[in-house]
Amino acid sequence: MVFSRILLPLDGSVHAEHAIPHAVRIARLFGGRLSLLRVLDGAAANGRTGSDSIDWRLRRAEAERYLNAIQQDPRLENIETDAFITEGKPADRIADQVRRKDINLVVMSSWGAGGENEFPHGGTAFKVLVGTGTSYLVVNQAARLVDSDAYRRMLVPLDGSHKAEAAAHVAVALDTDHEADILFCHVISEPAMPRKRPLTETEKTLKERLIECNRRVAGGYLEELRDQFGGQHRIHTRLEVARDPVVRITELCQQEQPDLMILTGNHGIDSNGWSRDSVLQSLLSSAHLPILVIRGNLGIAGDVAGGGQ
Protein backbone atom coordinates (compact mmCIF):
# COMPACT_ATOMS: atom_id res chain seq x y z
CA MET A 1 0.00 0.00 0.00
CA VAL A 2 1.48 3.33 -1.06
CA PHE A 3 -0.14 5.78 1.36
CA SER A 4 -1.31 3.66 4.27
CA ARG A 5 -1.00 6.31 7.01
CA ILE A 6 -2.32 9.73 6.08
CA LEU A 7 -2.27 12.78 8.35
CA LEU A 8 -4.80 15.60 7.91
CA PRO A 9 -4.06 18.63 10.13
CA LEU A 10 -7.10 20.85 10.71
CA ASP A 11 -7.41 24.10 12.65
CA GLY A 12 -11.16 24.54 12.39
CA SER A 13 -10.99 27.07 9.56
CA VAL A 14 -12.74 26.92 6.20
CA HIS A 15 -9.32 27.36 4.58
CA ALA A 16 -7.95 24.19 6.17
CA GLU A 17 -11.04 22.20 5.24
CA HIS A 18 -10.18 22.60 1.54
CA ALA A 19 -7.82 19.66 2.10
CA ILE A 20 -10.51 17.27 3.37
CA PRO A 21 -11.81 16.02 -0.03
CA HIS A 22 -8.27 15.27 -1.18
CA ALA A 23 -7.31 13.42 2.00
CA VAL A 24 -10.52 11.39 1.75
CA ARG A 25 -9.90 10.64 -1.91
CA ILE A 26 -6.34 9.41 -1.33
CA ALA A 27 -7.35 7.35 1.72
CA ARG A 28 -10.19 5.72 -0.19
CA LEU A 29 -8.11 4.97 -3.29
CA PHE A 30 -5.28 3.39 -1.29
CA GLY A 31 -7.27 1.97 1.61
CA GLY A 32 -5.21 4.09 3.99
CA ARG A 33 -5.89 5.08 7.59
CA LEU A 34 -6.74 8.78 7.95
CA SER A 35 -5.58 10.55 11.12
CA LEU A 36 -7.19 13.90 11.93
CA LEU A 37 -5.05 16.29 13.98
CA ARG A 38 -6.00 19.47 15.80
CA VAL A 39 -3.23 21.48 17.48
CA LEU A 40 -4.24 23.90 20.23
CA ASP A 41 -2.14 26.91 21.10
CA GLY A 42 -1.16 26.65 24.78
CA ALA A 43 -1.53 30.37 25.44
CA ALA A 44 -1.90 31.61 29.00
CA ALA A 45 -5.43 32.04 30.31
CA ASN A 46 -6.73 33.02 33.73
CA GLY A 47 -3.17 33.16 35.02
CA ARG A 48 -2.56 29.52 34.18
CA THR A 49 -1.22 27.81 31.07
CA GLY A 50 -1.64 24.66 29.06
CA SER A 51 -3.92 21.86 30.21
CA ASP A 52 -4.35 23.51 33.65
CA SER A 53 -6.25 26.47 32.22
CA ILE A 54 -10.02 26.65 31.96
CA ASP A 55 -9.66 28.25 28.56
CA TRP A 56 -7.61 25.35 27.26
CA ARG A 57 -10.12 22.77 28.53
CA LEU A 58 -12.97 24.66 26.86
CA ARG A 59 -11.07 24.84 23.61
CA ARG A 60 -10.20 21.17 23.85
CA ALA A 61 -13.87 20.28 24.28
CA GLU A 62 -14.72 22.38 21.22
CA ALA A 63 -11.91 20.72 19.24
CA GLU A 64 -13.19 17.27 20.22
CA ARG A 65 -16.68 18.16 18.97
CA TYR A 66 -15.19 19.53 15.76
CA LEU A 67 -13.10 16.43 15.00
CA ASN A 68 -15.99 14.15 15.91
CA ALA A 69 -18.18 16.01 13.42
CA ILE A 70 -15.51 15.57 10.74
CA GLN A 71 -15.33 11.85 11.46
CA GLN A 72 -19.10 11.62 11.07
CA ASP A 73 -18.98 13.39 7.71
CA PRO A 74 -20.56 11.12 5.06
CA ARG A 75 -17.50 11.63 2.87
CA LEU A 76 -15.45 9.61 5.38
CA GLU A 77 -17.81 6.64 5.33
CA ASN A 78 -15.94 3.29 5.26
CA ILE A 79 -12.59 5.01 5.79
CA GLU A 80 -10.62 4.00 8.88
CA THR A 81 -10.00 7.16 10.90
CA ASP A 82 -8.70 8.34 14.24
CA ALA A 83 -8.41 11.79 15.76
CA PHE A 84 -5.86 13.48 17.99
CA ILE A 85 -5.67 16.76 19.86
CA THR A 86 -2.38 18.14 21.07
CA GLU A 87 -0.94 21.41 22.31
CA GLY A 88 1.95 23.58 21.13
CA LYS A 89 3.25 25.15 17.95
CA PRO A 90 1.31 23.65 15.03
CA ALA A 91 4.27 22.92 12.74
CA ASP A 92 6.22 21.25 15.57
CA ARG A 93 3.29 19.13 16.69
CA ILE A 94 2.49 18.08 13.13
CA ALA A 95 6.11 16.99 12.66
CA ASP A 96 5.90 15.06 15.94
CA GLN A 97 2.84 13.17 14.74
CA VAL A 98 4.53 12.39 11.42
CA ARG A 99 7.37 10.72 13.32
CA ARG A 100 5.31 9.00 16.02
CA LYS A 101 2.70 7.53 13.69
CA ASP A 102 5.13 6.82 10.84
CA ILE A 103 2.99 8.94 8.51
CA ASN A 104 3.74 8.54 4.80
CA LEU A 105 1.51 11.35 3.52
CA VAL A 106 0.51 14.73 4.95
CA VAL A 107 -2.46 16.42 3.31
CA MET A 108 -3.02 20.08 4.12
CA SER A 109 -4.25 23.33 2.71
CA SER A 110 -1.79 26.06 1.80
CA TRP A 111 -3.60 28.34 4.25
CA GLY A 112 -5.21 27.92 7.63
CA ALA A 113 -6.94 30.13 10.16
CA GLY A 114 -4.46 32.95 9.51
CA GLY A 115 -5.93 33.45 6.05
CA GLU A 116 -4.22 34.38 2.82
CA ASN A 117 -1.55 37.02 2.29
CA GLU A 118 1.06 37.86 -0.33
CA PHE A 119 3.01 34.65 0.28
CA PRO A 120 2.13 31.37 -1.50
CA HIS A 121 1.70 29.44 1.76
CA GLY A 122 0.94 30.13 5.38
CA GLY A 123 3.73 29.84 7.93
CA THR A 124 2.60 26.49 9.31
CA ALA A 125 2.23 24.91 5.87
CA PHE A 126 5.65 26.14 4.78
CA LYS A 127 7.37 24.78 7.90
CA VAL A 128 5.69 21.40 7.49
CA LEU A 129 6.57 21.16 3.80
CA VAL A 130 10.26 21.90 4.31
CA GLY A 131 10.65 20.38 7.77
CA THR A 132 9.39 16.83 7.29
CA GLY A 133 10.84 14.17 5.04
CA THR A 134 7.50 12.58 4.19
CA SER A 135 5.39 12.96 1.07
CA TYR A 136 2.75 15.66 1.12
CA LEU A 137 -0.22 16.94 -0.82
CA VAL A 138 -0.74 20.69 -0.58
CA VAL A 139 -4.04 22.17 -1.71
CA ASN A 140 -3.77 25.67 -3.09
CA GLN A 141 -6.71 27.90 -2.22
CA ALA A 142 -7.13 28.90 -5.86
CA ALA A 143 -7.56 25.28 -6.97
CA ARG A 144 -10.86 24.51 -8.62
CA LEU A 145 -13.14 22.10 -6.79
CA VAL A 146 -13.72 18.69 -8.33
CA ASP A 147 -16.77 16.65 -7.27
CA SER A 148 -15.55 13.33 -8.64
CA ASP A 149 -14.25 10.63 -6.29
CA ALA A 150 -11.18 10.25 -8.49
CA TYR A 151 -8.65 12.50 -10.20
CA ARG A 152 -9.56 12.73 -13.88
CA ARG A 153 -6.65 14.80 -15.22
CA MET A 154 -3.14 14.43 -13.79
CA LEU A 155 0.04 16.23 -14.84
CA VAL A 156 3.36 14.52 -14.12
CA PRO A 157 6.53 16.59 -14.81
CA LEU A 158 9.48 14.26 -15.36
CA ASP A 159 13.19 14.99 -15.62
CA GLY A 160 14.43 11.67 -16.93
CA SER A 161 15.75 10.42 -13.59
CA HIS A 162 14.76 7.17 -11.90
CA LYS A 163 13.62 9.03 -8.79
CA ALA A 164 11.28 11.23 -10.81
CA GLU A 165 9.52 8.13 -12.17
CA ALA A 166 8.07 7.51 -8.71
CA ALA A 167 5.55 10.23 -9.59
CA ALA A 168 4.55 8.33 -12.73
CA HIS A 169 3.94 5.16 -10.71
CA VAL A 170 1.82 7.04 -8.19
CA ALA A 171 -0.23 8.64 -10.98
CA VAL A 172 -1.19 5.30 -12.50
CA ALA A 173 -1.87 3.90 -9.03
CA LEU A 174 -4.36 6.72 -8.48
CA ASP A 175 -6.08 5.82 -11.75
CA THR A 176 -7.91 2.84 -10.27
CA ASP A 177 -10.72 2.81 -12.84
CA HIS A 178 -8.40 3.52 -15.79
CA GLU A 179 -10.49 6.52 -16.86
CA ALA A 180 -8.10 9.36 -16.05
CA ASP A 181 -6.04 11.28 -18.58
CA ILE A 182 -2.41 11.28 -17.40
CA LEU A 183 0.04 13.68 -19.02
CA PHE A 184 3.74 12.87 -18.72
CA CYS A 185 5.68 16.00 -19.61
CA HIS A 186 9.35 16.77 -19.96
CA VAL A 187 10.71 20.29 -20.44
CA ILE A 188 14.15 20.61 -21.99
CA SER A 189 16.02 23.63 -20.66
CA GLU A 190 17.68 25.72 -23.33
CA PRO A 191 21.47 25.63 -22.79
CA ALA A 192 22.78 28.71 -21.00
CA MET A 193 25.38 30.45 -23.15
CA PRO A 194 26.05 33.83 -21.53
CA ARG A 195 27.76 36.25 -23.88
CA LYS A 196 28.25 40.00 -23.97
CA ARG A 197 27.74 39.82 -27.71
CA PRO A 198 25.25 37.87 -29.84
CA LEU A 199 26.03 34.21 -30.42
CA THR A 200 28.15 33.39 -33.43
CA GLU A 201 26.77 31.08 -36.10
CA THR A 202 28.96 28.29 -34.78
CA GLU A 203 27.62 28.81 -31.27
CA LYS A 204 24.04 28.90 -32.50
CA THR A 205 24.59 25.65 -34.38
CA LEU A 206 26.13 24.04 -31.29
CA LYS A 207 23.18 25.12 -29.17
CA GLU A 208 20.65 23.82 -31.69
CA ARG A 209 22.45 20.48 -31.96
CA LEU A 210 22.48 20.07 -28.19
CA ILE A 211 18.77 20.84 -27.97
CA GLU A 212 18.03 18.39 -30.75
CA CYS A 213 20.08 15.69 -29.05
CA ASN A 214 18.20 16.24 -25.78
CA ARG A 215 14.90 16.28 -27.65
CA ARG A 216 15.65 12.94 -29.29
CA VAL A 217 16.66 11.27 -26.03
CA ALA A 218 13.75 12.77 -24.06
CA GLY A 219 11.29 11.77 -26.77
CA GLY A 220 12.45 8.18 -26.56
CA TYR A 221 12.23 8.29 -22.78
CA LEU A 222 8.61 9.49 -22.85
CA GLU A 223 7.69 6.86 -25.42
CA GLU A 224 9.13 4.14 -23.20
CA LEU A 225 7.02 5.34 -20.28
CA ARG A 226 3.91 5.48 -22.43
CA ASP A 227 4.56 1.94 -23.63
CA GLN A 228 5.09 0.82 -20.03
CA PHE A 229 1.82 2.22 -18.69
CA GLY A 230 -0.31 2.93 -21.73
CA GLY A 231 -1.75 -0.56 -22.08
CA GLN A 232 -4.17 -0.02 -19.19
CA HIS A 233 -4.11 3.77 -18.75
CA ARG A 234 -4.71 6.80 -20.95
CA ILE A 235 -1.17 8.16 -21.08
CA HIS A 236 -0.32 11.30 -23.03
CA THR A 237 3.13 12.83 -23.47
CA ARG A 238 4.32 16.37 -23.96
CA LEU A 239 7.87 17.43 -24.83
CA GLU A 240 8.75 21.11 -24.57
CA VAL A 241 11.82 23.33 -24.88
CA ALA A 242 11.93 26.46 -22.73
CA ARG A 243 14.31 28.91 -21.14
CA ASP A 244 12.45 28.62 -17.84
CA PRO A 245 10.95 25.15 -17.19
CA VAL A 246 8.92 26.41 -14.22
CA VAL A 247 7.18 29.03 -16.38
CA ARG A 248 6.46 26.42 -19.06
CA ILE A 249 5.03 23.91 -16.58
CA THR A 250 2.85 26.65 -15.09
CA GLU A 251 1.58 27.47 -18.58
CA LEU A 252 0.81 23.79 -19.15
CA CYS A 253 -1.23 23.78 -15.94
CA GLN A 254 -3.27 26.68 -17.26
CA GLN A 255 -3.75 25.01 -20.64
CA GLU A 256 -4.48 21.46 -19.48
CA GLN A 257 -6.39 22.29 -16.27
CA PRO A 258 -5.29 19.15 -14.37
CA ASP A 259 -6.96 18.11 -11.11
CA LEU A 260 -3.58 17.21 -9.65
CA MET A 261 0.13 17.61 -10.34
CA ILE A 262 2.47 14.88 -9.09
CA LEU A 263 6.24 15.21 -8.87
CA THR A 264 9.15 14.10 -6.77
CA GLY A 265 10.92 16.18 -4.14
CA ASN A 266 14.10 14.29 -3.41
CA HIS A 267 16.98 15.93 -1.57
CA GLY A 268 20.69 15.48 -2.18
CA ILE A 269 23.37 16.40 -4.66
CA ASP A 270 22.23 13.71 -7.08
CA SER A 271 18.81 15.30 -7.53
CA ASN A 272 18.11 17.22 -10.70
CA GLY A 273 15.37 18.82 -12.75
CA TRP A 274 12.05 18.82 -10.89
CA SER A 275 13.70 17.27 -7.84
CA ARG A 276 15.55 20.46 -6.97
CA ASP A 277 14.07 22.22 -3.96
CA SER A 278 14.23 25.62 -5.65
CA VAL A 279 12.27 24.41 -8.69
CA LEU A 280 9.81 22.58 -6.48
CA GLN A 281 9.14 25.64 -4.35
CA SER A 282 8.69 27.74 -7.49
CA LEU A 283 6.07 25.34 -8.83
CA LEU A 284 4.29 25.26 -5.47
CA SER A 285 4.12 29.04 -5.60
CA SER A 286 3.08 29.48 -9.23
CA ALA A 287 0.83 26.52 -10.06
CA HIS A 288 -2.64 27.06 -8.59
CA LEU A 289 -3.69 23.44 -8.23
CA PRO A 290 -3.27 20.59 -5.74
CA ILE A 291 0.29 19.27 -5.85
CA LEU A 292 1.36 15.86 -4.59
CA VAL A 293 5.08 15.73 -3.79
CA ILE A 294 6.63 12.28 -3.47
CA ARG A 295 9.49 11.95 -1.01
CA GLY A 296 11.21 8.98 0.54
CA ASN A 297 11.03 5.32 -0.48
CA LEU A 298 7.53 4.19 -1.38
CA GLY A 299 8.48 0.74 -2.64
CA ILE A 300 8.12 1.64 -6.29
CA ALA A 301 8.78 -1.85 -7.59
CA GLY A 302 6.03 -3.28 -5.42
CA ASP A 303 3.23 -1.24 -3.93
CA VAL A 304 3.16 1.69 -6.32
CA ALA A 305 3.85 -0.17 -9.51
CA GLY A 306 1.12 -2.65 -8.72
CA GLY A 307 -1.38 -0.18 -7.28
CA GLY A 308 -2.93 0.82 -10.58
CA GLN A 309 -2.83 -2.56 -12.30
Rosetta blueprint (number, residue, H / E / L):
1 M L
2 V L
3 F L
4 S L
5 R E
6 I E
7 L E
8 L E
9 P E
10 L L
11 D L
12 G L
13 S L
14 V L
15 H L
16 A H
17 E H
18 H H
19 A H
20 I H
21 P H
22 H H
23 A H
24 V H
25 R H
26 I H
27 A H
28 R H
29 L H
30 F H
31 G L
32 G L
33 R E
34 L E
35 S E
36 L E
37 L E
38 R E
39 V E
40 L E
41 D L
42 G L
43 A L
44 A L
45 A E
46 N L
47 G L
48 R E
49 T L
50 G H
51 S H
52 D H
53 S L
54 I H
55 D H
56 W H
57 R H
58 L H
59 R H
60 R H
61 A H
62 E H
63 A H
64 E H
65 R H
66 Y H
67 L H
68 N H
69 A H
70 I H
71 Q H
72 Q L
73 D L
74 P H
75 R H
76 L H
77 E L
78 N L
79 I L
80 E L
81 T E
82 D E
83 A E
84 F E
85 I E
86 T E
87 E E
88 G L
89 K L
90 P H
91 A H
92 D H
93 R H
94 I H
95 A H
96 D H
97 Q H
98 V H
99 R H
100 R H
101 K L
102 D L
103 I L
104 N L
105 L E
106 V E
107 V E
108 M E
109 S E
110 S L
111 W L
112 G L
113 A L
114 G L
115 G L
116 E L
117 N L
118 E L
119 F L
120 P L
121 H L
122 G L
123 G H
124 T H
125 A H
126 F H
127 K H
128 V H
129 L H
130 V H
131 G H
132 T L
133 G L
134 T L
135 S L
136 Y E
137 L E
138 V E
139 V E
140 N L
141 Q L
142 A L
143 A L
144 R L
145 L L
146 V L
147 D L
148 S L
149 D L
150 A L
151 Y L
152 R L
153 R E
154 M E
155 L E
156 V E
157 P E
158 L L
159 D L
160 G L
161 S L
162 H L
163 K L
164 A L
165 E H
166 A H
167 A H
168 A H
169 H H
170 V H
171 A H
172 V H
173 A H
174 L H
175 D L
176 T L
177 D L
178 H L
179 E L
180 A L
181 D E
182 I E
183 L E
184 F E
185 C E
186 H E
187 V E
188 I E
189 S E
190 E L
191 P L
192 A L
193 M L
194 P L
195 R L
196 K L
197 R L
198 P L
199 L L
200 T L
201 E H
202 T H
203 E H
204 K H
205 T H
206 L H
207 K H
208 E H
209 R H
210 L H
211 I H
212 E H
213 C H
214 N H
215 R H
216 R H
217 V H
218 A H
219 G H
220 G H
221 Y H
222 L H
223 E H
224 E H
225 L H
226 R H
227 D H
228 Q H
229 F H
230 G L
231 G L
232 Q L
233 H L
234 R E
235 I E
236 H E
237 T E
238 R E
239 L E
240 E E
241 V E
242 A E
243 R L
244 D L
245 P H
246 V H
247 V H
248 R H
249 I H
250 T H
251 E H
252 L H
253 C H
254 Q H
255 Q H
256 E H
257 Q L
258 P L
259 D L
260 L E
261 M E
262 I E
263 L E
264 T E
265 G L
266 N L
267 H L
268 G L
269 I L
270 D L
271 S L
272 N L
273 G H
274 W H
275 S H
276 R L
277 D H
278 S H
279 V H
280 L H
281 Q H
282 S H
283 L H
284 L H
285 S H
286 S H
287 A L
288 H L
289 L L
290 P L
291 I E
292 L E
293 V E
294 I E
295 R L
296 G L
297 N L
298 L L
299 G L
300 I H
301 A H
302 G H
303 D H
304 V H
305 A H
306 G H
307 G H
308 G L
309 Q L
